[in-house]
Amino acid sequence: MALSRRWMTSISLSERCVKIASMDSNTVIPHTMRHTAISRLAATGADIKTLQEFSGHLSISMVMRYAHAQDRTVDAALDRMEGRTIIEHPAMRKPQDS
């Protein structure tokens, strides 16, 4: 089975990018770059439908593999929010020594 021209172009393009970035071409493959791009988009808090459209996955279940990054982002945002709430609430402030 012959590879399509588009596939060959994407392989050579990715190989050139990996070489320019001085990365290991045995580790950084097109799938790695695609996974990283989708995971980083998920980390921005993008919703599942946006991730699905960006990734081209047909099923939501495939997109959910990337949701772990989004979960960590939400957890971090909640931690920051809780920290601000405690600091900003006057009843929670420690009295300052005079």
N, C-alpha and C positions, 0 to 999 in steps of 0.2 A: 504494500500500500504506500503510495507516494504521499509525502507531506505537502500540504497546500503552500502556495507562495506566501500567504499571509503568515502562516506558522513559521516558515523559514525566516521571514523578515523579523518577526518578533524574537526569535531565538538569536539571530545575529545582533539585533538592537540590544537585547538584554546582555549578551556577552560583551558587547562594546561598553555598555554602562558599567558592568562589573569590573572590567579591566581598567577603565578610566578611574574608578573609585578605589583601585588597588585592593579589591576584595577577592576572596577565594571563589572561583567559578564552580568549584565542586559543591560548595555550600549554598551560595546565593544563586538560585535558579529562578526562572520566571514565576513559578508558583510561590516561592518565598517572598518575592517582591509584591505579588498580588495579595497574599495573606497579610503582609505588613501594612499595605495601603488600606485594606478593609479594616484591619484591627485599629489602625490609627484613626480612621474615620469614626469607628465605633467609640473610641476613647473621647471623641469630642462631644459625645452625647447624642449623636445622630440617632433618629428613631429606626426601628427595624425595617420599615418600608423603604426608607432612604438607603439603608445598607443593601437591601435586596436589589433595588434599582441600580445602584452603583456597581455591585458585584456581578449582576447578571444572573444570579441564582434564581431558579424557577420556584423553589419551595422555601417557605419561611424556616423550615427545620434546618436547612443547610445554613441559612443566615444566622441562626441561633448559635452556631459554633463561634461566632465572633462576639456574641453578646457578653461573654465573660469580661472583656475589656470595658464594656459599657457599665457592667455591674460594679467594677472597681472604681470607675469614675464617679458613679452615683454615691458609693460608700465614702469616697474621699470628700465629695462635696457636702455630704451630710455631716461628716466629722468637722469640716471647716465651719459649717453653719452652727453646729452645737457649740463649738469653741467660742464663736463670736457672741452667741446668745448668753453664755455664762459670763463672759468678760463684760458685756454691755449691760447686763441686768444689775441695777444698783444694789439689790439685796445680796448679791453674790460677791460684791467687791470687798476686798479686805481693807480694814481701816488702816490709814497711813499713820506712821509714828510721827509725832510733832517734834 
